[in-house]
Amino acid sequence: MQTHIEQRLSEAFSPTHLSVTNESHKHSVPKNSETHFNVIIISASFENLSRVKRHRAVHEALDHALKNGVHALTLKLLTPKEFADAGGEVSHKAPPCMGGSKKA
């Protein structure tokens, strides 16, 4: 699934930087799951798009993955200028897992 996500995002956004990290192991899912991903994309495709429109575009590009096992995406979506304004570095932490089925 991670490879599929990377390919779809590369095709859709021609990013100057793409990071897709599988964070499923931090959640209440079976071992070796591919359900929770942290994604950072730096792309000129996001110029003049609001945060909401950027997120919608990513969700549209990953429609198949979201309908076939991907449960959560944490997204950081920047233009090259925004990335440069951030000093050329960006980190993005997903919120901690609230336990899901472990609480039940």
TORKEDREN-368417 format. One record per residue (C-alpha): residue in one letter; x, y, z. Coordinates in nm, 2 decimals, always signed. Layout:
// residues N
@r=a&X=X&Y=Y&Z=Z
...
This chain:
// residues 104
@r=m&X=+0.00&Y=+0.00&Z=+0.00
@r=q&X=+0.28&Y=+0.24&Z=+0.08
@r=t&X=+0.43&Y=+0.20&Z=-0.26
@r=h&X=+0.09&Y=+0.25&Z=-0.42
@r=i&X=+0.05&Y=+0.58&Z=-0.23
@r=e&X=+0.39&Y=+0.70&Z=-0.32
@r=q&X=+0.33&Y=+0.63&Z=-0.69
@r=r&X=-0.01&Y=+0.79&Z=-0.70
@r=l&X=+0.11&Y=+1.11&Z=-0.52
@r=s&X=+0.42&Y=+1.13&Z=-0.75
@r=e&X=+0.20&Y=+1.10&Z=-1.06
@r=a&X=-0.06&Y=+1.35&Z=-0.93
@r=f&X=+0.16&Y=+1.62&Z=-0.79
@r=s&X=+0.51&Y=+1.59&Z=-0.93
@r=p&X=+0.65&Y=+1.68&Z=-0.59
@r=t&X=+0.99&Y=+1.83&Z=-0.53
@r=h&X=+0.98&Y=+1.64&Z=-0.20
@r=l&X=+0.76&Y=+1.34&Z=-0.10
@r=s&X=+0.77&Y=+1.15&Z=+0.23
@r=v&X=+0.53&Y=+0.87&Z=+0.30
@r=t&X=+0.58&Y=+0.71&Z=+0.64
@r=n&X=+0.38&Y=+0.41&Z=+0.76
@r=e&X=+0.28&Y=+0.48&Z=+1.12
@r=s&X=+0.04&Y=+0.19&Z=+1.15
@r=h&X=+0.26&Y=+0.02&Z=+1.42
@r=k&X=+0.16&Y=+0.31&Z=+1.65
@r=h&X=-0.21&Y=+0.22&Z=+1.64
@r=s&X=-0.45&Y=-0.05&Z=+1.73
@r=v&X=-0.40&Y=-0.26&Z=+1.42
@r=p&X=-0.26&Y=-0.60&Z=+1.34
@r=k&X=+0.12&Y=-0.63&Z=+1.31
@r=n&X=+0.25&Y=-0.53&Z=+0.96
@r=s&X=-0.06&Y=-0.33&Z=+0.88
@r=e&X=-0.06&Y=-0.05&Z=+0.63
@r=t&X=-0.35&Y=+0.16&Z=+0.74
@r=h&X=-0.21&Y=+0.48&Z=+0.89
@r=f&X=+0.03&Y=+0.71&Z=+0.70
@r=n&X=+0.21&Y=+1.04&Z=+0.76
@r=v&X=+0.25&Y=+1.22&Z=+0.43
@r=i&X=+0.46&Y=+1.53&Z=+0.35
@r=i&X=+0.44&Y=+1.67&Z=+0.00
@r=i&X=+0.62&Y=+1.98&Z=-0.14
@r=s&X=+0.47&Y=+2.07&Z=-0.48
@r=a&X=+0.40&Y=+2.36&Z=-0.70
@r=s&X=+0.07&Y=+2.20&Z=-0.77
@r=f&X=-0.05&Y=+2.35&Z=-0.44
@r=e&X=+0.01&Y=+2.71&Z=-0.55
@r=n&X=-0.31&Y=+2.92&Z=-0.50
@r=l&X=-0.49&Y=+2.64&Z=-0.33
@r=s&X=-0.64&Y=+2.66&Z=+0.02
@r=r&X=-0.55&Y=+2.40&Z=+0.27
@r=v&X=-0.89&Y=+2.24&Z=+0.23
@r=k&X=-0.85&Y=+2.22&Z=-0.15
@r=r&X=-0.50&Y=+2.07&Z=-0.11
@r=h&X=-0.64&Y=+1.80&Z=+0.12
@r=r&X=-0.92&Y=+1.73&Z=-0.11
@r=a&X=-0.68&Y=+1.69&Z=-0.41
@r=v&X=-0.47&Y=+1.44&Z=-0.21
@r=h&X=-0.78&Y=+1.24&Z=-0.10
@r=e&X=-0.90&Y=+1.23&Z=-0.46
@r=a&X=-0.56&Y=+1.10&Z=-0.58
@r=l&X=-0.57&Y=+0.83&Z=-0.31
@r=d&X=-0.94&Y=+0.75&Z=-0.35
@r=h&X=-0.87&Y=+0.38&Z=-0.42
@r=a&X=-0.63&Y=+0.34&Z=-0.12
@r=l&X=-0.88&Y=+0.52&Z=+0.11
@r=k&X=-1.15&Y=+0.28&Z=+0.00
@r=n&X=-0.93&Y=-0.03&Z=+0.03
@r=g&X=-0.76&Y=-0.03&Z=+0.37
@r=v&X=-0.61&Y=+0.31&Z=+0.44
@r=h&X=-0.77&Y=+0.43&Z=+0.76
@r=a&X=-0.59&Y=+0.76&Z=+0.83
@r=l&X=-0.37&Y=+1.01&Z=+0.66
@r=t&X=-0.18&Y=+1.29&Z=+0.84
@r=l&X=-0.10&Y=+1.55&Z=+0.57
@r=k&X=+0.15&Y=+1.83&Z=+0.55
@r=l&X=+0.11&Y=+1.99&Z=+0.21
@r=l&X=+0.33&Y=+2.29&Z=+0.11
@r=t&X=+0.44&Y=+2.48&Z=-0.20
@r=p&X=+0.81&Y=+2.52&Z=-0.26
@r=k&X=+0.80&Y=+2.88&Z=-0.14
@r=e&X=+0.63&Y=+2.78&Z=+0.18
@r=f&X=+0.89&Y=+2.51&Z=+0.23
@r=a&X=+1.17&Y=+2.76&Z=+0.17
@r=d&X=+1.00&Y=+3.01&Z=+0.41
@r=a&X=+1.01&Y=+2.73&Z=+0.67
@r=g&X=+1.39&Y=+2.71&Z=+0.63
@r=g&X=+1.38&Y=+2.41&Z=+0.40
@r=e&X=+1.28&Y=+2.18&Z=+0.68
@r=v&X=+0.95&Y=+2.04&Z=+0.78
@r=s&X=+0.85&Y=+1.79&Z=+1.03
@r=h&X=+0.51&Y=+1.66&Z=+1.09
@r=k&X=+0.39&Y=+1.46&Z=+1.39
@r=a&X=+0.07&Y=+1.27&Z=+1.38
@r=p&X=-0.15&Y=+1.29&Z=+1.69
@r=p&X=-0.11&Y=+1.01&Z=+1.93
@r=c&X=-0.33&Y=+0.71&Z=+1.90
@r=m&X=-0.63&Y=+0.73&Z=+2.14
@r=g&X=-0.63&Y=+0.35&Z=+2.18
@r=g&X=-0.92&Y=+0.26&Z=+1.95
@r=s&X=-1.01&Y=-0.10&Z=+2.02
@r=k&X=-0.76&Y=-0.12&Z=+2.30
@r=k&X=-0.99&Y=+0.10&Z=+2.51
@r=a&X=-1.29&Y=-0.13&Z=+2.47
